[in-house]
Amino acid sequence: KVQMDELASSNARLKNAKLRFDAGDVSEFDVLRFETEVKRGEHALVQAEGNYQISKQRLNDSIGRDVNTEFEPVDEAGGANSTLQYEAALQSAIRTRPEVASTGLAYRSLWHLRLAFDGAYLPVFTVGATWTRTLDPFPGQDENNSRVFVQFSAPLYTSGVTRARAAAAKADEDKAKIAFERTNSQVALDVKSAITLIETSRKAFELAEKGEDLAKESLRLAQLRYDEGAGILLDVTTAQAEVTRAVAAVVTSR
């Protein structure tokens, strides 16, 4: 679209230059210069159209459909103007980012494993009861039998292997905890950086729009001076190039 607009402007200036040349107001050099600008614009348009088609084919390939599928792109509505709050975005990222879930599960599993090893050092107190019913008792045998038991045991000695395993489990747990905390910190940094980038991009877009307005006004004044014979052709062509760059900057910023 930018290149098409530039080519249309160059064609309009070439047409006007030819009329003024026929009237004897400008030299043939001006006509030749505008013809050069038209040829350059045609070449740039061909390149832009090629890039446009390649981009469409890459998009088709990215979403898994035939690369030659035709479609017309449209502007995204609403996304650039939405307001993002850091805390809400961070909580959403923590809930949905797979690396957070992965490191969190690893930490919790090693935490339980460490508790199991620590349990080897603790005394065990067991209370239980059983009740048995014999459906067809022998003579003299009780039909119902119940038993209550209490058991207490305490380890008097644990081997070095057990202690080493417990220490290793604690070290693994600590590493997993650090990895989990680092992952959360990285996610927080990603969210903060993304929001900062959005805010910076919005400001850059506003500046680019102002730059486009300024470039167009400079072109209008340069063309006006040239038409009145008070300016030179170079000012016009330079101003046109600045307009093209400014409009392209707006597109890129968007």
KAZI-V149531 format. One record per backbone hydrogen bond with DSSP energy under -1.0 kcal/mol. NH is the residue of the N-H (numbers start at 1). CO is the residue of the C=O. Records with the same first field share a line. If there is no record, write none. Layout:
# KAZI-V149531
NH->CO ; CO
This chain:
# KAZI-V149531
5->1
6->2
7->3
8->4
9->5
10->6
11->7
12->8
13->9
14->10
15->11
16->12
17->13
18->14
19->15
20->16
21->17
22->18
23->19
24->21
25->20
31->27
32->28
33->29
34->30
35->31
36->32
37->33
38->34
39->35
40->36
41->37
42->38
43->39
44->40
45->41
46->42
47->43
48->44
49->45
50->46
51->47
52->48
53->49
54->50
55->51
56->52
57->53
58->54
59->55
60->56
61->57
62->58
63->59
64->61
65->60
69->66
89->85
90->86
91->87
92->88
93->89
94->90
95->91
96->92
97->93
101->97
102->98
103->99
104->100
105->101
106->102
107->103
108->104
109->105
110->106
111->107
112->108
113->109
114->110
115->111
116->112
117->113
118->114
119->115
120->117
121->118
124->153
126->151
128->149
130->147
132->145
134->143
141->138
145->132
147->130
149->128
151->126
153->124
163->159
164->160
165->161
166->162
167->163
168->164
169->165
170->166
171->167
172->168
173->169
174->170
175->171
176->172
177->173
178->174
179->175
180->176
181->177
182->178
183->179
184->180
185->181
186->182
187->183
188->184
189->185
190->186
191->187
192->188
193->189
194->190
195->191
196->192
197->193
198->194
199->195
200->196
201->197
202->198
203->199
204->200
205->201
206->202
207->203
208->204
209->205
210->206
211->207
212->208
213->209
214->210
215->211
216->212
217->213
218->214
219->215
220->216
221->217
222->218
223->219
224->220
225->221
226->222
227->223
228->224
229->226
230->225
231->225
237->233
238->234
239->235
240->236
241->237
242->238
243->239
244->240
245->241
246->242
247->243
248->244
249->245
250->246
251->247
252->248
253->249
254->250
